[in-house]
Amino acid sequence: MSAPDSYKLIIISDFHMSEGWNENGYLSRLEDFFFDQSFKRFLEYLLKKGEEGGFHYKIILNGDLVDFLQFIPASGEGVIRGETLTRKERKLGPGTSTRKTLWKLERLINGHKVFFTALSDFLAKGNELFILCGNHDIEWLIPEVQEDFKKRSSDLLKSPKPLGDKITFLTWFYHDPLLSVFVEHGSQFDDLNSFDYLLCPFRKEGTLDLPAGSFFVRYLFNRVEEIYPFADNMKPQVKFMKWGLLRLKTYQGWPPRIFKFIQFFLGVLGKAGPLEQSWAQELDKRQKGEIKKLAGTSGIAETKLLELKERWVPSALHHKSWPGLINSFIGNFYLDKHYYRRRAKKVQEILGARYIIFGHTHESDMCTLSILPDGRKSEYVNSGSWTKMFVENYEEALLKSENEFVYISIGYDQKKRDIKMDLMRWNDSLGEGERVRLFNT
């Protein structure tokens, strides 16, 4: 095991990258991440800090690095990687088969070469990368996708070095017993975006069993973003949808558009229903096997992992009828920061960890969960996002920029002889990090 002062953790989440820049220098209208150069400068800053301090970094990308739901084939493109696209896939984007996901991965890296080249260089200089699956990039759990990403990461360097041993993929969580840190994306506490079988979320035919929220993105928001490119960056989304639909009449052909949006919405509702019982039993058996494996590698007892798993919220897609899905889509206003703080508290009570870290909400947050037996605080921290977010509330708007470029730094402080955690924001204009400003609520 590494000495506690030999490395530091950097935890980041929710980049929501998609196709990026094409060969003509244009951005995809579905792209949410425009900060490749900023991230490159951030990594250069970390490299310098690591060299000065004599330590290396472990970067944990805590879910939704990629939005695999927002890749759309070019007009007339009917076959990718030898697989024929259905009519729906040509309009809404390819599904989750291995070949189709590999096609998306190729476009992702080609569209964000600055980002991924900088990341590869960072790893080649002795640092490590851990990628957690989020609800928007669950495709990372496909073994062929992991291997292709490792190969492409190495190939981006002018003098390629194998980087496979520097990259680790994690489906559920990252656990560091030395620094007493537990990191998970957080979507398992959101019924629109949770997976009943997170560790093996497959349909019988081998494709992935996506949650309701993914279909809302693919069927509805991708269509809305043809008109409003930042639709899924608006909070709350339900109020934006009402605002946007009322203004569609200003666009040519608005009645057919509204009809199509209603069609897509109904398409999501039509997917509601339980999994076939025999297949659900098979997935349950597989998941228990995966949890047993995790107990052997994560340092967390199987009984505790099962207890954590029991805290997951059942998937709305498989446990609610279509009226329940509508209610979840419109009425999940209780999923605020206080809700996730309570969820983090339950996780902390099970594990006894000092730091419980979520992402998913795009809202950076920090609070004390409890006082540990040694007198130190146990804290919940949310890693915010690296994307733009727009809100209607003036108080939120004042601080919302503080949720961009957020990162969490955790490491052993020699002077204090203790673990130190900082919730920071990369200030690209200054070329350094600064503390995130949060109101005391």
N, C-alpha and C positions, 0 to 999 in steps of 0.2 A: 504493500500500500504506500502511496506517495506521502511525503511529509506535508503537513497542512500549510506550510509557507512556500511550497514549491509550485503552487498553481493558484489561480483565481478563476472564479466563475463569472461569466457574462451571460445573462439570460435576457433574451429578446423574443418577441412574438409578433404575429399578425402583420406580415408584410403584404400578403395578398397579391403576389406577383402573378402575372399571366404572360401574354405574348410579347409585351415590351415593344421595342422598336423593330420595324421591318427593314428590309434591305434598302428601301427608299427613304428611310429616316422618319417615317410616320409612326405614331403610337396607335396601338389598338384602342378603340373606344371603350373596351372593357377593362383596360389596364388601370390599376389603382396605385401602383408603385412607380415613382418617377425619380428616385433618389439614389441611383446607382453610384454616382460620383461621390455623394455625401457618405454613403456606406463605405466606399473605398477609403476615404479620408479618415473615417472612424477606425477602420482596421489598422491603418498606418499609425494612428495615435496609440492604439493598443500595443502594437509592435514595439513602439518606442518605450512605452511604460514598462513592458515586460523585460526589455533589454536592460533598462536602467535598474529595475528591481530584482533582476536575476530569477524570474519566474516565468512560467508559460500560462496560457489561457485555455480554459475549456469553455467554448461557446455553446450554449444550449439554445437552439431555436425552438421555442416552445409552441409549436403548432401554427398552422396557416401561413407558413412561409410562402406557399404557392396556393393559388386558387385554381385547381385543376378543372373547376366547373366553368371557367371563362375562356376556353379556347374554342374558336369557331373556325371550321375549314373555309378556305377560299371558295368563292362562287364557282360552281362547276366541279369542285373537287369531290369525287364520289368514292374514291378508294384510297385508304391510307395504310401503309405497312401491309399491303396485301389483303386487307379486310374491307369489305364493301360497307359503306355507311348507309344506314336507313334514311328514309326521307326526314324523319324527326331529327336524326343526328346531323344531317346537313344544315338544318335550321338552328338547332339548339346546342350543337357541339357533340363530339364523340363520347361514347360511353366509357366504361371503366375496365374494359378488357386490357390485358397486358400490352398488346401491340398498339392499341389506341393511346394508352397512357404513355408509352415510349415515344410516340409521335408528339404528344404534348410536351414531354420533357425536352425533346430536341428543340422545339420552338421556344420553350422557356429559356434555355441556355443561350440560343442564338440571339434572342431578343434582349438578354441581360448579360452580355459578355463582360462588361466592365465589372459588374457585381461578382459574377462567379469566378472570373480570373483573379480578382483581388482576394476572394475567399480561398481559392486554391493556393495562392502565394502565401497567404497567412498560415495555412496548414503546412505547407512545405517548410516553413521556418520554425516548426516545432510545436505548433499549437494543435488543439483537438476540436472536433465538431460533433455535436450530438443533435440529431434531428428528430423531434417528436411529431407524431401525426396529429393534425388538428381535424376538425370536421370538414374543412375545405380541401385538405390534402391527405386524406386517408389512403390514397393510392401509394403513398410511400411504403406501405407495408408489403407491396408486391416485390418479391425477391429480385426479379429481373430489372425492375425500376431502380432498386438500390444499387445493383451492380453496374447498371448503365450510368447512373449518376457518378459513381466512384471513378469509372473509366473516363468519362467526359471531364471530370474535375482535373484528373491528371493530364489529359490531352490539352487542356487550356494553357498549360505552362510551356514556355519556349523550350525549356529543357525538362521534358516530362519526368516526374518522379511518381512512383506509385503512391497514391494517397489513401488507399483502401483502409489501412490500419489506423488512419487518423479520423475516419468518419464512422460514426455509430448511429444506427437507426433504432428508435424506441417507439413502440406503439402507444404505451399508456403513460409512463412517467419516467423521470430521472430522479435517482435517489443518491445522495452523497452523505453517508453516515459520518464521515470525518468532519464535515462542515455542518452537519445536521440540517440538511436541505432536502425538501421534497418538492418537485416541480411537476405539474401536469397542466394540460391546456385549459381545462375547465368546462368544456362543452358537454361532459357527461352529467352535468347538473342542469342542463337546459333541454327540455323534452323535445323541442323542435330540432335539436342538433345532436342528440345523444344516440349511441349505438347500444342495442341490447347485448350484442356480442362483439365488443370493441376489439378483442384480440383475434377474432376470426370472423369479420363481418361479410360473409360471402353468401351469395345466392347459389342455388343448386347448379346453375349453369356456369358458375365460376366467376361471374362478375361481382362487383361489390354491392352490398345492400346499403344504399345511402339513406340518411335520415330525411325527414320532411323538409328541413331548412335547405338542404342541398337542391331539392327539386324546386323550391320556391326561387332559388337563385337561378337555376338553369332554365326553368320554364317561364318565370315572370320577370325577375330583375334584369336578366340579360336582354330581354326585349325592351324593357323600359329604358335601359341605358343606351339604346340606339338613339333616343331623343335626349335623355338626361344622363351624360356619362358618369356622373357622380351619385347616381341614385342610391347605391348601397353604402355610400359614405354619409348619408343623412341620418340623423337621430332625433326623435324616434322615426323609424321607417314607415310606420303605419300612417302617421300624419303627413309625411312627404308623399306617400302614394295618393292620398286624398287630394293634396295640393296639385300633384302632377297630373292626375287624371282629369281634374276640373279644367286644366289649361290645355289639354290635348286639342280642344276645338280651335286653337290658334294655328294648328298644323294641318297641312293639306292631307286630306284623307283620314281625318280623325275618327269618324264613326267606325270604320273597319278596324282601326287600331284598338279601340275600346273593346270591340267584339273579340279580337284576338287575345287581348289581355285576360278577358273573362274566360276564354277557352283554355288558356294556359293555366289559370288558377284552378279551374275545374279539373284539369289534367292532373294536378298535384293531389287534389282531394280524392280522385279516383284511385290513387295508389294506397289509400288507407286500408288497413286490414291486417290481421295477424299472420305470422309466418305459418306455413304448413307444420302441423304438430310434430311429425316425424323428423322434419328438417331442423326444427327448433331444438329438439332433443339431441340431435347430432351435433349442432353447434354448441350447445351447452356442455356436452361431453368434451369437445375440442377445447373450449375455453377453460374448463377446469384443468385440462392438461397443460395449457399455456401458463396458467396461474401457478401450477406446481413448478414449472420450469423457472418462472420469475422468482419464486421463493429461493431457488438455488443460486440465482445470479445477482439479485438485487440487495440482499442483506435484510430483507423484510420477511418475517415468518408468514407461512401460507395462511394461517388463521387470521392474521392481520390483513393480508391482501383480500381474503374473502370478505372480511368485515368492510374494507374500503369499497369493494365491488358492490356490496349491498346498499351503499350510499348513492349509487348511480340512479338517475331518474329514468324510468322506462321511456322508451322511444314513443313519441306521440304518433308516429306513422303506424306503428303496429299495435298500439294499445288504446287508440282513440278512433271514434268514427269521424266522418267528415265534419259534423258540427263541432266536435271537440277540436279538430285541427284548425277550423276557422277561429275558434275561441283562443287557441294557443297563439295563432298568428296575430290576432288583433289585441289580445288581452294580457300578454306576458309582461305587463309593466312592473310586476313584482320582482322581476329579475334585475334588481338594481344592485349597487355595490354592497348594501347591507345584507342582501340575500347571499351573495358570494362570500362575504365575511362569515356568515353563519355556517356555510358549507365548509369553509376553511377551518373553522373552529372544530367541527366534527372530525375532520381529517387529522388535525393536530392532537385531539384527544386520543385517537387510535394509535398514532405513531409516536407522539411525544417529541416530534421534531421542533427545532427552534425556528425554522423558516418554512412556511407553506406558501408556494408561489403558483398563481394562476395567470392565464392570459385571457383570450377569447372575447372579453367584453370591450376591448379597445379603450378602456378607462383605467388609467393608472391609479393605484390606490395603495394605502398602507395603514395598518392599524395593529394594536397590541391584542393578541389573542388570550394570553395568560401569563402568569409569572411562574417560571420553572422552579423546581426544588432548590436549585443553586442560586436563586434570586435574579437570574437574568430573564429578559422578556422573550416570549415567543411571539413572532409577528407574522401577519399575513401581508403579502405584497402582490400587487398586480402589475404586470409588465407593460400595460398600455398597448401602444401600437407604433408602427413606423409609417402609417398612412394618414392622409388628411381626413378630418372628421368635421362635419358641419352640424350645428345644433341651433334650435330656436330659442333656447333659454339663455338670457343675457349673461347670467352668472357663469353658466357652463361655458359659454362662448369665450368669456374672459380667460379661462384657464385651459380651454380645449387644446390650444396649441401645445400645451405642456404634455399632452398625450402623444405627440409625435416624436419620433426618434428616441423613445424611452428605452433605457436598459437598466438592468439590475446588476450591480457589482457586489460579489461576496468573496471574501478571502480572509486569511489570517493576518492580523495586524501585530507586528512584532513589538511595537511600542506599548500597545495596550495589553498585549499577551491574550488576545481574545479575537473571536471572529467578528468581522465588521461587515455590515451590509449597508449599501447606499442605493437609493432609488434616484437615478440620474437621467438627464436628457442631453443628447449630443447637440451642442451648439455649433453648427457647421461654420458659421461666420467667425467664431472665435477659435475654432479648431481644438475645442476641449469640452469636457462634460461639465454640466452644472446641475445642481439639485433641482428636482421637480418640485414645483410649488403646489401644495395641496391645502385646501381649507380644512380646518379641524371640525369634522362632522361625525 
